[in-house]
């Protein structure tokens, strides 16, 4: 039974955790999440501060995101008015935000990721998977080619 004072157990746990981080790519995933969060801030800033003011010149004045088509209006006993409405302004705004953010992400990826030269390929004689000509083993079926 472990009492918490066994130094061998703590060393084993640290070693196992270090092994988990290096073998399961958990550290790479954590770094990717952190970079993704930072990229989200950049993309949102470009969309909100650069692109949306330009789009605002084209769109009608007022708060168009609150545009709605009221289906039914009801008043309860306390005098509170409730509406059953289709919020098409919100839907159009969300779709516009998505298109702008997708375009900004595309532009960032296009700028950062430069395409590599075309690698000459051939098919594996065993499984017909496309592999580079310089490959000595197929990545799909592991046959030596």
Buried (B, 14 or more C-beta within 10 A) or exposed (E): EEEEEEEEEEEEEEEEEEEEBEEEEEEEEEEEEEEEEEBEEEBBEBBEEEBBEEEEEEEEEEEBBEBBEEEEEEEEEEEEEEEEEEBEBBEBBEEBBEEBBEBBBEEBEEEEEEEEEEEEEEEBEEEEEEBEEEBEEBEEBEEEB
